[in-house]
Amino acid sequence: MIEDTRFSTRHGFNDAAEVEIMVRNDAPHDLRGVIIELAYDCGYGPDKLRLVLCRTLRKRPDQNNWSEYPNIDQEVRDLVDDAEWYRVYDAIEAIARDAGDPLKFERELNLYFVEAGIGWKLENSKIEARNPEVLEQAIKSAALDVQVAGSNTAYTELHEAMVDLSRRPEADITGAIQHAMAALECVVRDVTGNPKATLGELLKRYPNMIPAPLDQSIEKLWGFASEYGRHIREGRNPEYSDAQLVVGICAAAVSYLIAKKNMQ
């Protein structure tokens, strides 16, 4: 592994400021070029990169291209430039799996995603949805809390909520809402000792479980999830940002309830 000797790294200026996420269902032109340059920096040559890309994109290598530069290099750039946006992310995963320095490839690409406002991240050679840092931390904290508390079902529901947000080419928005609310419902059942009642019933039965007036926000969230996550009306589909909000609130409520129970 070659040490990164760039000025920004040596002097600690390489922490990217989080840019508002503006890109999800797209692979911008600049990103497509960055992928190739990063692949070269992490152990690929044009010939090997062409093999990986052709295998992933289901293309046949151009037999007329023999020399790596400029012929094969131009071919790999054309392959990435011409691919559908979601196939570009397939290519990223394939490149990451065979990279000579996969950690560097992941680190540098994720840094670019943050700087460019792209709502994806690479983790363990898999592309997943990247959410605002506050939401990411809330979900990670809640997942750790339910694991420590031994609530495997709640952990699974939180994980599935994140998986649904990460689905390509379209996120499963209603699925994310349903799983997030299911995680909260599971924790509320554990806290109250009522394994069969619904979340709506438990919120009415235990009005002091969450202090007023915050309890009203959870009740309204339950109502929103019931209408938009399970019983969707024509023309009233929830948006991705709605799912982010529900998942974030549920994660925060899960951590709060577990902490409150542990203090009793």
Disulfide bonds with the S-S distance in Angstrom:
none
